[in-house]
Amino acid sequence: MTGMLNFRCERRNAHNRNAEFRRNIMANTNDWLNFEHLAEDKVREGLKPPSMYKVILNNDDYTPMEFVIDVLQKFFSYDVERATQLMLKVHYQGKAICGVFTAEVAETKVAQVNIYARENEHPLLCTLEKA
């Protein structure tokens, strides 16, 4: 009986040591996994925001107004009213800014609009300028 009692005590002590070991590991791991100092270093380095680009729709004498509205809804997510306002601005002022985006997004939108216009046999031209 004494042997069994000693075994239980040793087992309990081993369990307590393991629990303490795990607590220490977790405490050290939390320090080790703390990445806040890395974020602070980046802020200190003064990260600048990405360059922004204006996506511009240019007027021509051949593209139907309805098609321009369709483009503004499809690629820039404007509702009918806002798309119509922008279409009229393109028509009367020669061009209009459809949005301001990061370089990659702006390039993608310009390409999508120009490809869509060509597929539908319209000379509509979409360009970008640095904002």
N, CA, C and O of each residue as an XYZ file, in Angstrom:
524
protein
N       0.816     -1.180      0.000
C       0.000      0.000      0.000
C       0.866      1.253      0.000
O       0.549      2.235     -0.672
N       1.933      1.217      0.737
C       2.823      2.365      0.787
C       3.426      2.633     -0.582
O       3.578      3.787     -0.981
N       3.769      1.575     -1.299
C       4.322      1.733     -2.646
C       3.340      2.430     -3.569
O       3.726      3.286     -4.365
N       2.070      2.063     -3.464
C       1.038      2.674     -4.304
C       0.851      4.140     -3.942
O       0.643      4.967     -4.830
N       0.921      4.479     -2.658
C       0.787      5.853     -2.201
C       1.950      6.691     -2.707
O       1.759      7.814     -3.173
N       3.169      6.136     -2.614
C       4.342      6.847     -3.131
C       4.209      7.098     -4.634
O       4.564      8.170     -5.124
N       3.702      6.118     -5.349
C       3.526      6.253     -6.794
C       2.562      7.395     -7.115
O       2.799      8.188     -8.026
N       1.450      7.464     -6.333
C       0.476      8.530     -6.551
C       1.075      9.894     -6.241
O       0.831     10.855     -6.971
N       1.848      9.993     -5.182
C       2.489     11.262     -4.817
C       3.479     11.686     -5.897
O       3.525     12.851     -6.293
N       4.267     10.727     -6.366
C       5.234     11.044     -7.424
C       4.512     11.492     -8.693
O       4.939     12.422     -9.377
N       3.437     10.823     -8.979
C       2.672     11.163    -10.174
C       2.069     12.568    -10.046
O       2.083     13.345    -11.000
N       1.539     12.883     -8.853
C       0.972     14.204     -8.615
C       2.064     15.266     -8.709
O       1.848     16.322     -9.304
N       3.227     15.000     -8.134
C       4.342     15.944     -8.205
C       4.781     16.159     -9.657
O       5.065     17.282    -10.072
N       4.830     15.073    -10.410
C       5.210     15.179    -11.822
C       4.176     16.022    -12.573
O       4.526     16.851    -13.413
N       2.913     15.798    -12.259
C       1.850     16.573    -12.905
C       1.993     18.056    -12.563
O       1.864     18.909    -13.441
N       2.258     18.366    -11.295
C       2.427     19.755    -10.872
C       3.631     20.391    -11.549
O       3.576     21.550    -11.959
N       4.726     19.631    -11.669
C       5.917     20.154    -12.349
C       5.599     20.426    -13.823
O       6.016     21.444    -14.375
N       4.862     19.512    -14.452
C       4.483     19.708    -15.857
C       3.594     20.938    -16.019
O       3.755     21.710    -16.964
N       2.654     21.115    -15.089
C       1.758     22.268    -15.157
C       2.553     23.562    -15.003
O       2.323     24.532    -15.726
N       3.493     23.567    -14.050
C       4.332     24.750    -13.849
C       5.193     25.007    -15.083
O       5.357     26.153    -15.503
N       5.738     23.946    -15.657
C       6.557     24.061    -16.863
C       5.728     24.666    -18.006
O       6.196     25.548    -18.726
N       4.493     24.178    -18.159
C       3.621     24.699    -19.212
C       3.286     26.170    -18.986
O       3.241     26.950    -19.938
N       3.049     26.557    -17.719
C       2.769     27.966    -17.430
C       3.971     28.831    -17.792
O       3.814     29.906    -18.371
N       5.163     28.368    -17.453
C       6.372     29.124    -17.785
C       6.558     29.235    -19.298
O       6.896     30.296    -19.822
N       6.328     28.120    -19.983
C       6.460     28.134    -21.443
C       5.473     29.121    -22.048
O       5.833     29.902    -22.929
N       4.229     29.089    -21.579
C       3.213     29.986    -22.127
C       3.552     31.440    -21.833
O       3.357     32.306    -22.685
N       4.056     31.715    -20.636
C       4.428     33.090    -20.298
C       5.546     33.559    -21.213
O       5.503     34.676    -21.728
N       6.538     32.718    -21.415
C       7.651     33.080    -22.290
C       7.208     33.142    -23.750
O       7.674     33.990    -24.510
N       6.316     32.252    -24.132
C       5.836     32.236    -25.513
C       5.054     33.500    -25.817
O       5.177     34.060    -26.906
N       4.248     33.957    -24.858
C       3.494     35.189    -25.090
C       4.434     36.354    -25.334
O       4.167     37.196    -26.192
N       5.533     36.416    -24.590
C       6.524     37.458    -24.834
C       7.162     37.266    -26.203
O       7.378     38.223    -26.947
N       7.453     36.028    -26.514
C       8.128     35.710    -27.763
C       7.231     35.991    -28.969
O       7.713     36.411    -30.022
N       5.912     35.754    -28.810
C       4.977     35.960    -29.907
C       4.433     37.382    -29.974
O       3.572     37.671    -30.805
N       4.912     38.260    -29.127
C       4.442     39.632    -29.120
C       5.120     40.394    -30.262
O       6.314     40.689    -30.198
N       4.355     40.703    -31.294
C       4.913     41.360    -32.471
C       4.677     42.866    -32.474
O       4.982     43.540    -33.458
N       4.139     43.396    -31.386
C       3.831     44.820    -31.359
C       5.067     45.673    -31.605
O       4.987     46.717    -32.253
N       6.205     45.232    -31.092
C       7.424     46.016    -31.287
C       7.776     46.118    -32.765
O       8.350     47.121    -33.191
N       7.443     45.101    -33.555
C       7.712     45.159    -34.991
C       6.826     46.202    -35.660
O       7.282     46.947    -36.527
N       5.569     46.254    -35.258
C       4.655     47.244    -35.822
C       5.118     48.648    -35.461
O       5.065     49.554    -36.292
N       5.571     48.832    -34.226
C       6.056     50.137    -33.805
C       7.279     50.542    -34.613
O       7.421     51.711    -34.971
N       8.168     49.589    -34.906
C       9.349     49.892    -35.711
C       8.944     50.377    -37.098
O       9.535     51.317    -37.629
N       7.932     49.732    -37.685
C       7.472     50.132    -39.019
C       6.886     51.543    -38.982
O       7.111     52.334    -39.898
N       6.138     51.857    -37.928
C       5.556     53.187    -37.812
C       6.671     54.209    -37.683
O       6.609     55.285    -38.279
N       7.676     53.876    -36.914
C       8.804     54.787    -36.741
C       9.544     55.020    -38.049
O      10.089     56.100    -38.271
N       9.565     54.015    -38.914
C      10.245     54.171    -40.194
C       9.504     55.138    -41.103
O      10.045     55.565    -42.123
N       8.282     55.487    -40.749
C       7.513     56.453    -41.516
C       7.033     55.907    -42.846
O       7.353     56.455    -43.901
N       6.268     54.833    -42.800
C       5.719     54.287    -44.031
C       4.810     55.317    -44.672
O       3.941     55.885    -44.010
N       5.006     55.556    -45.946
C       4.144     56.513    -46.624
C       3.009     55.773    -47.319
O       3.173     54.621    -47.719
N       1.877     56.418    -47.463
C       0.741     55.764    -48.125
C       1.057     55.523    -49.597
O       1.906     56.207    -50.168
N       0.382     54.557    -50.215
C       0.655     54.263    -51.622
C       0.227     55.423    -52.518
O      -0.667     56.192    -52.166
N       0.863     55.538    -53.662
C       0.484     56.561    -54.639
C      -0.913     56.263    -55.155
O      -1.289     55.108    -55.355
N      -1.666     57.320    -55.364
C      -3.038     57.175    -55.840
C      -3.136     57.701    -57.272
O      -2.410     58.608    -57.679
N      -4.062     57.095    -58.017
C      -4.239     57.447    -59.425
C      -5.708     57.688    -59.732
O      -6.584     56.969    -59.252
N      -5.967     58.725    -60.551
C      -7.320     59.035    -60.999
C      -7.613     58.205    -62.242
O      -6.803     58.157    -63.168
N      -8.756     57.563    -62.260
C      -9.218     56.854    -63.454
C     -10.173     57.802    -64.169
O     -11.167     58.252    -63.598
N      -9.855     58.096    -65.433
C     -10.576     59.118    -66.185
C     -11.248     58.501    -67.407
O     -10.643     57.721    -68.142
N     -12.496     58.864    -67.603
C     -13.241     58.446    -68.788
C     -13.252     59.634    -69.750
O     -13.642     60.738    -69.370
N     -12.823     59.409    -70.993
C     -12.702     60.467    -71.998
C     -13.854     60.402    -72.994
O     -14.320     59.323    -73.361
N     -14.300     61.574    -73.419
C     -15.414     61.658    -74.358
C     -14.967     61.320    -75.777
O     -13.812     61.526    -76.149
N     -15.902     60.800    -76.551
C     -15.726     60.635    -77.995
C     -17.085     60.876    -78.639
O     -18.099     60.963    -77.946
N     -17.105     60.983    -79.944
C     -18.351     61.317    -80.642
C     -19.190     60.105    -81.021
O     -20.246     60.266    -81.633
N     -18.754     58.903    -80.679
C     -19.410     57.707    -81.191
C     -20.001     56.787    -80.124
O     -20.976     56.086    -80.395
N     -19.446     56.774    -78.944
C     -19.928     55.857    -77.901
C     -21.280     56.326    -77.379
O     -21.411     57.479    -76.968
N     -22.288     55.455    -77.388
C     -23.613     55.845    -76.883
C     -23.581     56.162    -75.384
O     -22.826     55.561    -74.619
N     -24.402     57.102    -74.997
C     -24.474     57.506    -73.592
C     -24.879     56.336    -72.700
O     -24.387     56.209    -71.579
N     -25.766     55.489    -73.190
C     -26.213     54.332    -72.409
C     -25.049     53.385    -72.113
O     -24.984     52.779    -71.043
N     -24.138     53.266    -73.071
C     -22.984     52.390    -72.866
C     -22.070     52.960    -71.780
O     -21.547     52.217    -70.950
N     -21.881     54.269    -71.789
C     -21.049     54.913    -70.759
C     -21.670     54.695    -69.380
O     -20.958     54.412    -68.416
N     -22.977     54.824    -69.285
C     -23.670     54.569    -68.012
C     -23.458     53.121    -67.586
O     -23.193     52.845    -66.416
N     -23.576     52.205    -68.532
C     -23.351     50.781    -68.249
C     -21.942     50.544    -67.703
O     -21.767     49.807    -66.733
N     -20.945     51.164    -68.320
C     -19.550     51.026    -67.872
C     -19.396     51.548    -66.447
O     -18.766     50.900    -65.610
N     -19.965     52.706    -66.174
C     -19.839     53.297    -64.836
C     -20.511     52.438    -63.771
O     -20.034     52.362    -62.638
N     -21.603     51.799    -64.126
C     -22.272     50.906    -63.177
C     -21.494     49.606    -63.008
O     -21.294     49.132    -61.890
N     -21.066     49.045    -64.110
C     -20.432     47.732    -64.089
C     -19.049     47.755    -63.432
O     -18.736     46.876    -62.629
N     -18.225     48.739    -63.762
C     -16.835     48.728    -63.304
C     -16.555     49.645    -62.114
O     -15.532     49.500    -61.445
N     -17.464     50.593    -61.848
C     -17.224     51.519    -60.745
C     -18.338     51.483    -59.703
O     -18.307     52.247    -58.738
N     -19.310     50.614    -59.886
C     -20.396     50.373    -58.927
C     -21.231     51.611    -58.608
O     -21.699     51.775    -57.481
N     -21.415     52.479    -59.601
C     -22.276     53.638    -59.395
C     -23.727     53.245    -59.634
O     -24.022     52.371    -60.448
N     -24.630     53.908    -58.909
C     -26.047     53.693    -59.194
C     -26.399     54.474    -60.465
O     -25.583     55.249    -60.964
N     -27.597     54.272    -60.979
C     -27.996     54.872    -62.257
C     -27.900     56.399    -62.213
O     -27.443     57.027    -63.167
N     -28.330     56.982    -61.107
C     -28.328     58.444    -61.002
C     -26.911     59.012    -61.062
O     -26.640     59.934    -61.832
N     -26.017     58.466    -60.256
C     -24.628     58.963    -60.235
C     -23.927     58.653    -61.561
O     -23.155     59.476    -62.054
N     -24.183     57.491    -62.135
C     -23.580     57.135    -63.425
C     -24.042     58.102    -64.510
O     -23.258     58.483    -65.380
N     -25.302     58.495    -64.462
C     -25.832     59.448    -65.442
C     -25.173     60.815    -65.272
O     -24.832     61.465    -66.260
N     -24.993     61.252    -64.028
C     -24.314     62.528    -63.776
C     -22.897     62.514    -64.342
O     -22.472     63.466    -64.997
N     -22.173     61.430    -64.086
C     -20.799     61.336    -64.595
C     -20.773     61.249    -66.119
O     -19.904     61.843    -66.757
N     -21.709     60.520    -66.701
C     -21.780     60.415    -68.160
C     -21.987     61.796    -68.771
O     -21.355     62.133    -69.773
N     -22.870     62.597    -68.172
C     -23.110     63.950    -68.680
C     -21.875     64.833    -68.521
O     -21.598     65.680    -69.370
N     -21.148     64.635    -67.451
C     -19.902     65.384    -67.264
C     -18.897     65.007    -68.350
O     -18.238     65.880    -68.916
N     -18.776     63.726    -68.640
C     -17.898     63.272    -69.729
C     -18.357     63.908    -71.038
O     -17.538     64.406    -71.810
N     -19.649     63.891    -71.283
C     -20.208     64.385    -72.543
C     -19.966     65.887    -72.719
O     -19.544     66.323    -73.790
N     -20.230     66.676    -71.681
C     -20.156     68.132    -71.813
C     -18.777     68.714    -71.507
O     -18.411     69.748    -72.065
N     -18.012     68.069    -70.635
C     -16.701     68.613    -70.268
C     -15.546     67.873    -70.931
O     -14.395     68.295    -70.817
N     -15.836     66.783    -71.617
C     -14.790     66.063    -72.343
C     -14.171     64.917    -71.572
O     -13.607     63.998    -72.167
N     -14.269     64.962    -70.259
C     -13.757     63.857    -69.438
C     -14.289     63.995    -68.025
O     -14.771     65.053    -67.620
N     -14.190     62.895    -67.281
C     -14.624     62.902    -65.878
C     -13.815     61.872    -65.109
O     -13.432     60.832    -65.644
N     -13.563     62.180    -63.853
C     -12.860     61.246    -62.974
C     -13.877     60.244    -62.443
O     -14.875     60.619    -61.828
N     -13.612     58.970    -62.689
C     -14.514     57.898    -62.233
C     -14.191     57.457    -60.815
O     -15.049     56.913    -60.119
N     -12.961     57.689    -60.387
C     -12.546     57.294    -59.049
C     -11.051     57.466    -58.886
O     -10.324     57.668    -59.858
N     -10.602     57.385    -57.647
C      -9.177     57.482    -57.324
C      -8.798     56.202    -56.596
O      -9.420     55.833    -55.600
N      -7.763     55.524    -57.108
C      -7.401     54.199    -56.617
C      -5.887     54.062    -56.528
O      -5.141     54.894    -57.045
N      -5.448     52.997    -55.862
C      -4.023     52.663    -55.876
C      -3.645     52.271    -57.302
O      -4.520     52.001    -58.125
N      -2.359     52.238    -57.594
C      -1.886     51.990    -58.958
C      -2.443     50.702    -59.542
O      -2.939     50.696    -60.669
N      -2.369     49.618    -58.795
C      -2.801     48.321    -59.323
C      -4.292     48.303    -59.625
O      -4.717     47.793    -60.662
N      -5.082     48.860    -58.721
C      -6.532     48.883    -58.923
C      -6.870     49.783    -60.107
O      -7.701     49.423    -60.941
N      -6.232     50.950    -60.184
C      -6.491     51.882    -61.285
C      -6.135     51.248    -62.629
O      -6.908     51.337    -63.583
N      -4.973     50.613    -62.704
C      -4.559     49.961    -63.957
C      -5.539     48.870    -64.359
O      -5.858     48.720    -65.538
N      -6.011     48.116    -63.392
C      -6.966     47.045    -63.672
C      -8.271     47.613    -64.210
O      -8.810     47.109    -65.195
N      -8.781     48.658    -63.571
C     -10.044     49.251    -64.013
C      -9.910     49.842    -65.416
O     -10.805     49.671    -66.243
N      -8.809     50.530    -65.690
C      -8.579     51.097    -67.022
C      -8.569     49.985    -68.067
O      -9.216     50.100    -69.108
N      -7.843     48.919    -67.790
C      -7.774     47.800    -68.734
C      -9.149     47.166    -68.932
O      -9.538     46.874    -70.063
N      -9.882     46.954    -67.851
C     -11.210     46.339    -67.953
C     -12.153     47.179    -68.810
O     -12.859     46.652    -69.670
N     -12.159     48.489    -68.570
C     -13.052     49.375    -69.326
C     -12.661     49.388    -70.799
O     -13.526     49.272    -71.667
N     -11.373     49.526    -71.090
C     -10.930     49.585    -72.483
C     -11.203     48.277    -73.221
O     -11.614     48.297    -74.381
N     -10.982     47.159    -72.570
C     -11.269     45.858    -73.190
C     -12.771     45.713    -73.439
O     -13.187     45.280    -74.514
N     -13.576     46.074    -72.451
C     -15.033     45.972    -72.581
C     -15.531     46.857    -73.729
O     -16.400     46.446    -74.499
N     -14.981     48.069    -73.841
C     -15.385     48.980    -74.918
C     -15.033     48.384    -76.282
O     -15.845     48.440    -77.205
N     -13.841     47.819    -76.420
C     -13.426     47.220    -77.700
C     -14.278     45.998    -78.036
O     -14.664     45.797    -79.187
N     -14.564     45.187    -77.022
C     -15.410     44.006    -77.253
C     -16.790     44.406    -77.768
O     -17.421     43.667    -78.523
N     -17.248     45.578    -77.351
C     -18.557     46.068    -77.779
C     -18.450     47.067    -78.933
O     -19.414     47.754    -79.272
N     -17.259     47.132    -79.525
C     -16.986     47.952    -80.714
C     -17.274     49.436    -80.503
O     -17.873     50.096    -81.352
N     -16.832     49.949    -79.346
C     -16.946     51.376    -79.048
C     -15.545     51.941    -78.830
O     -14.680     51.262    -78.277
N     -15.319     53.186    -79.266
C     -13.988     53.792    -79.101
C     -13.768     54.457    -77.738
O     -12.806     55.207    -77.573
N     -14.622     54.202    -76.783
C     -14.498     54.806    -75.453
C     -13.091     54.570    -74.910
O     -12.564     53.460    -74.980
N     -12.493     55.629    -74.368
C     -11.131     55.524    -73.855
C     -11.104     55.867    -72.371
O     -11.616     56.900    -71.939
N     -10.499     54.979    -71.614
C     -10.312     55.181    -70.181
C      -8.816     55.309    -69.937
O      -8.032     54.507    -70.444
N      -8.414     56.313    -69.163
C      -6.993     56.546    -68.885
C      -6.800     56.753    -67.389
O      -7.761     56.813    -66.623
N      -5.520     56.861    -66.986
C      -5.244     57.172    -65.584
C      -4.187     58.247    -65.485
O      -3.325     58.377    -66.354
N      -4.267     59.016    -64.413
C      -3.306     60.073    -64.094
C      -2.970     59.979    -62.617
O      -3.790     59.559    -61.801
N      -1.765     60.373    -62.294
C      -1.390     60.409    -60.879
C      -2.234     61.476    -60.178
O      -2.380     62.594    -60.671
N      -2.778     61.113    -59.033
C      -3.652     62.043    -58.292
C      -2.848     63.122    -57.595
O      -3.420     63.985    -56.929
